[in-house]
């Protein structure tokens, strides 16, 4: 069962960090990087989840974990994790919310899930999401396609998401870093993560970027508009959690 979860954020470097971590000789990978148990497959039950991890009876010093970046944002996940694994360590990479939204949008377009322009998509986001979170709370088995795919702005409101988690878990169970710091120096963030997990440090030969997309630059007008939109949310991170990533 997991010793650690990389819970987010989507398009924040979680695939790369996970792939670096599983090169450590004391980390056993899950059956797949994104198991999605606590968000999309909770109905499969704990026995199914247990089967997604390798047995460790022969070497209890080994650790294992998974990385499903929808966990940070999905409203039901924090309570589910707390109920089943109250001691699990939680790793979070937070990316500049403007860049994250643009990357998310291009990801959805690339996979054929989005047909609107970016300006239209963010304008339609409140209507697309209207009532969806309430439905998720009312029916734990309800799947919201719009909540998973069309949350370009909502996922960048990190303060609200962290609050949901930190009301249930103590601060010492979190490692929170910016995606920008990770991109700039992946070796340093990998070392910090291994230390957080209580594992010996290691060096790897290369740090390729996994799941990276190529797309045009965000138009300047939208860049400025979104910088202003996210400013109070970034300030919330600083005021409540003392997290200042200089995104403004």
C-alpha positions in Angstrom: 0.0 0.0 0.0 1.3 3.5 -0.7 3.8 5.2 1.5 3.5 8.4 -0.6 1.1 10.0 -3.0 2.0 12.7 -5.5 -1.4 14.4 -5.5 -0.9 17.3 -7.9 -1.1 19.5 -9.7 -2.0 18.4 -13.2 0.5 19.6 -15.8 2.9 20.4 -13.0 5.7 17.9 -13.6 4.3 15.0 -11.6 5.0 12.4 -14.3 8.6 13.5 -14.4 9.1 13.4 -10.6 7.5 10.0 -10.3 9.7 8.6 -13.0 12.8 9.9 -11.3 11.7 8.6 -7.9 11.0 5.0 -9.1 14.7 4.8 -10.2 15.6 4.7 -6.5 16.6 1.2 -5.4 14.3 1.4 -2.4 11.2 2.5 -4.3 8.9 0.0 -5.9 6.6 1.4 -8.6 2.8 0.9 -8.6 1.2 -0.9 -11.5 0.9 2.5 -13.2 1.9 6.0 -12.4 -1.7 7.2 -12.2 -3.8 4.6 -10.4 -6.7 7.1 -9.9 -8.2 5.0 -7.1 -9.3 7.8 -4.8 -10.9 9.9 -7.5 -12.2 7.8 -10.4 -12.0 4.1 -9.2 -12.9 4.3 -5.5 -15.8 2.0 -6.3 -13.4 -0.8 -7.0 -12.6 -1.1 -3.3 -9.5 -1.3 -1.2 -8.6 -4.9 -2.2 -8.4 -3.7 -5.8 -6.2 -0.8 -4.8 -3.9 -3.1 -2.8 -3.3 -5.2 -5.9 -1.9 -2.2 -7.7 1.2 -2.3 -5.5 4.0 -4.9 -5.4 4.3 -7.1 -2.3 7.0 -6.0 0.2 7.0 -8.9 2.7 10.6 -9.9 1.7 11.9 -6.3 2.1 9.9 -4.1 4.5 12.4 -1.2 3.9 11.1 -0.7 0.4 8.6 2.1 -0.3 6.0 2.4 -2.9 3.5 5.1 -4.1 1.7 6.5 -7.0 1.0 9.9 -8.7 -2.5 10.9 -9.6 -2.6 14.7 -10.0 -6.4 14.9 -10.0 -6.2 13.9 -6.3 -5.4 17.5 -5.2 -8.4 19.0 -6.9 -11.1 16.3 -6.5 -13.3 17.3 -3.6 -13.9 13.8 -2.2 -10.3 12.6 -2.2 -8.8 14.2 1.0 -11.4 12.4 3.2 -11.0 9.1 1.4 -7.2 9.2 1.8 -7.5 10.2 5.5 -9.8 7.4 6.2 -7.6 4.7 4.7 -4.0 6.0 5.0 -3.8 8.7 7.6 0.0 8.4 7.8 0.7 8.7 4.0 3.2 11.3 2.9 1.8 13.8 0.4 3.9 15.5 -2.4 2.6 18.5 -4.2 4.1 20.4 -7.2 2.3 23.7 -7.9 2.8 25.4 -11.2 2.2 29.0 -12.1 -1.6 28.8 -12.5 -1.6 30.8 -15.8 0.9 28.5 -17.4 -0.8 25.5 -16.0 -4.2 26.5 -17.4 -2.7 27.1 -20.9 -0.9 23.7 -20.8 -4.1 22.0 -19.5 -6.1 23.6 -22.3 -3.7 22.4 -25.0 -3.7 19.0 -23.5 -7.5 18.7 -23.8 -7.3 20.0 -27.4 -4.6 17.5 -28.3 -6.7 14.6 -26.9 -9.9 15.8 -28.7 -11.8 16.7 -25.5 -11.9 20.5 -26.1 -13.2 22.3 -29.2 -13.6 25.8 -28.0 -10.9 28.5 -28.2 -9.1 29.1 -24.9 -10.9 32.4 -24.4 -14.2 30.7 -25.0 -13.3 27.8 -22.8 -12.4 29.9 -19.7 -15.5 32.1 -20.3 -17.7 28.9 -20.3 -16.0 27.3 -17.3 -18.5 28.6 -14.7 -21.5 27.3 -16.7 -19.8 24.0 -17.5 -19.1 23.5 -13.8 -22.4 24.7 -12.4 -23.7 22.2 -9.9 -21.0 19.6 -10.6 -19.3 19.6 -7.2 -22.6 19.4 -5.5 -23.5 16.3 -7.5 -20.2 14.8 -6.6 -20.9 15.3 -2.9 -24.4 14.1 -3.2 -23.5 10.9 -5.1 -20.0 9.6 -4.4 -20.3 7.4 -7.5 -21.1 10.4 -9.8 -18.5 11.1 -12.4 -18.2 14.6 -13.6 -16.6 14.8 -17.1 -16.6 18.6 -16.9 -14.9 18.7 -13.6 -12.1 16.5 -14.8 -11.6 18.1 -18.1 -12.8 21.8 -18.2 -11.3 23.2 -15.0 -8.6 25.4 -16.5 -9.0 28.2 -14.0 -10.4 26.3 -11.0 -7.4 24.0 -10.6 -5.2 27.1 -10.3 -6.9 28.2 -7.1 -4.5 26.3 -5.0 -5.2 27.8 -1.6 -8.7 26.2 -1.5 -7.4 22.8 -2.5 -4.6 22.8 0.0 -6.9 23.9 2.8 -9.1 20.8 2.2 -6.1 18.6 2.6 -4.4 20.5 5.5 -7.6 20.4 7.6 -7.1 16.6 7.7 -3.4 16.1 7.6 -0.6 17.7 9.6 1.9 20.0 7.8 4.8 17.6 8.3 3.2 15.1 6.0 3.4 17.5 3.1 6.2 18.4 0.7 5.1 21.4 -1.4 7.3 22.8 -4.1 6.8 24.9 -7.2 7.0 23.3 -10.6 9.3 26.1 -11.8 11.8 25.1 -9.1 11.5 21.5 -10.2 12.0 22.4 -13.9 15.0 24.6 -13.1 16.8 22.0 -10.9 15.2 18.6 -10.9 18.1 17.0 -9.2 17.6 19.3 -6.2 13.9 18.7 -5.9 14.4 14.9 -6.3 16.9 15.1 -3.4 14.5 17.0 -1.2 11.8 14.5 -2.0 13.9 11.5 -1.1 14.9 13.2 2.1 11.3 13.8 2.8 10.6 10.1 2.3 13.5 9.2 4.6 15.5 7.5 1.8 19.2 7.8 0.9 20.0 10.4 -1.8 20.8 9.2 -5.2 21.9 10.6 -8.5 20.5 9.7 -11.9 22.2 10.1 -15.2 19.5 12.1 -17.0 16.4 14.2 -16.2 14.1 13.9 -19.3 10.8 15.8 -19.3 7.9 13.3 -19.3 4.5 14.1 -20.7 5.6 17.5 -22.0 3.6 19.1 -24.7 4.6 21.6 -27.4 2.2 24.5 -28.2 2.1 28.1 -29.1 2.7 30.9 -26.6 -0.3 32.2 -24.7 -1.5 35.4 -26.3 -0.3 38.5 -24.5 -3.7 39.9 -23.8 -4.9 36.7 -22.1 -1.6 36.4 -20.2 -2.2 39.8 -18.6 -5.8 39.1 -17.9 -5.1 35.8 -16.2 -2.2 37.2 -14.2 -4.7 39.6 -12.7 -7.3 36.9 -12.2 -5.0 34.7 -10.3 -3.3 37.4 -8.2 -5.6 37.2 -5.2 -5.4 33.4 -5.3 -1.7 33.5 -5.3 -1.9 36.0 -2.4 -4.0 33.5 -0.6 -1.2 30.9 -0.8 1.2 33.4 0.8 -1.2 34.6 3.5 -2.5 31.3 4.6 0.3 28.9 3.8 3.4 31.1 3.6 4.0 29.8 0.0 5.5 32.5 -2.2 6.5 31.2 -5.6 6.9 34.7 -7.3 4.4 33.9 -10.0 3.3 37.5 -10.2 
